[in-house]
Amino acid sequence: MFLSVVATLPLACLVAGSTYHRTDNIVGSGFLSAFSFQAISDPTHGRVNYVNAQTAASQNLTFASANSFVVRADSKTVLNPSGAGRNSVRLQSNKQFTTAVMIFDVKHMPQGCGTWPALWTVGADWPNQGEVDILEGVNDQGTNQATLHTNAGCTMPASRTQTGTSVLNNCDVAATQNSGCGVKVNDARSYGPTFNNNGGGWYAVERTNAFIKVWFWPRNGGVPSDISSGSTSVNTDNWGTPVANFPSTTCPISSKFGPHNIIINRGDWAGAVYSSSGCPSSCVDYVNNNPSAFTNAYFEFNSLRIFQ
Ligand SMILES: *[C@@H]1O[C@H](CO)[C@@H](O)[C@H](O)[C@H]1NC(C)=O
């Protein structure tokens, strides 16, 4: 009797581990209450000036309708070379999350030379509470890369079950010149103009103490039905092989990753690789003198749904 009760517990735990219930359904103006504006000079030294909520609204850098939320960079002003960078927006979630599933339904991501769009989560005291980059790329180059950044003592196995290609397997920023352990998504539709021309798609991340996984589905490319139907619960066991899989085998996830805020921004990575990516003149000159080049430098979200 006693033994049989004990024996059923691990099974119950396994089922609960992959079914999650929706806790946050962020749509339209919901983004403005779920996130705060970080009006800070760009910590990564890009040619960007992050503005507050009031300035963003008055310059239409944020725009909410019933079923969409747009966040953009200024595309009207020629900049003074000795003045501030181009106005843009950096949003930080008011809530923090540890183990959770997040699904970003993205209709459009910032594209063009000089843009560095990013969706990521980060804890306090970087890199000690870790960073998870879900969507990140630069100057329209290639495909998306999903990356973990940690302090020393977190590495990834060379071989693991994922559809993407590992770039580096040491997540320690000190050992990798801040690069961390990245996985490139092998699907051109995951990023930049190709992503946008295809109507965007979904990025999802699942964080448990045993792994962090990232999935990507293009708009018309086999997204699981619990996601496309907007279900209030999801089962990640049915989502297939992730594009990036970061197991805890040689990375104690529960101690390397603390409570995280979600960050949405576009921001010196673009500068660092600018000249090698076929963009005109220098990055700073280009950003200063070509406001209209930023017409497509916007994120449009259908929703952000969080499950725990
Ligand atoms: C503000 O931006 C939205 C989204 O791009 C656009 O539909 C709207 O026309 C813009 N409003 C103004 C006044 O430019």
The ligand as a MOL file (V3000), in Angstrom:
LIG
                    3D

  0  0  0     0  0            999 V3000
M  V30 BEGIN CTAB
M  V30 COUNTS 14 14 0 0 0
M  V30 BEGIN ATOM
M  V30 1 C 1.8710 55.0040 -35.5110 0
M  V30 2 O 2.3780 53.6960 -35.8070 0
M  V30 3 C 1.3610 52.7750 -36.2200 0
M  V30 4 C 2.0200 51.4020 -36.3470 0
M  V30 5 O 3.0880 51.3930 -37.2560 0
M  V30 6 C 0.7130 53.2690 -37.5180 0
M  V30 7 O -0.2850 52.3600 -37.9040 0
M  V30 8 C 0.1330 54.6470 -37.2840 0
M  V30 9 O -0.3960 55.1460 -38.4800 0
M  V30 10 C 1.2040 55.5870 -36.7400 0
M  V30 11 N 0.5670 56.8570 -36.3760 0
M  V30 12 C 1.0410 58.0370 -36.8050 0
M  V30 13 C 0.2960 59.2390 -36.3230 0
M  V30 14 O 2.0340 58.1420 -37.5510 0
M  V30 END ATOM
M  V30 BEGIN BOND
M  V30 1 1 1 2
M  V30 2 1 1 10
M  V30 3 1 2 3
M  V30 4 1 3 4
M  V30 5 1 3 6
M  V30 6 1 4 5
M  V30 7 1 6 7
M  V30 8 1 6 8
M  V30 9 1 8 9
M  V30 10 1 8 10
M  V30 11 1 10 11
M  V30 12 1 11 12
M  V30 13 1 12 13
M  V30 14 2 12 14
M  V30 END BOND
M  V30 END CTAB
M  END
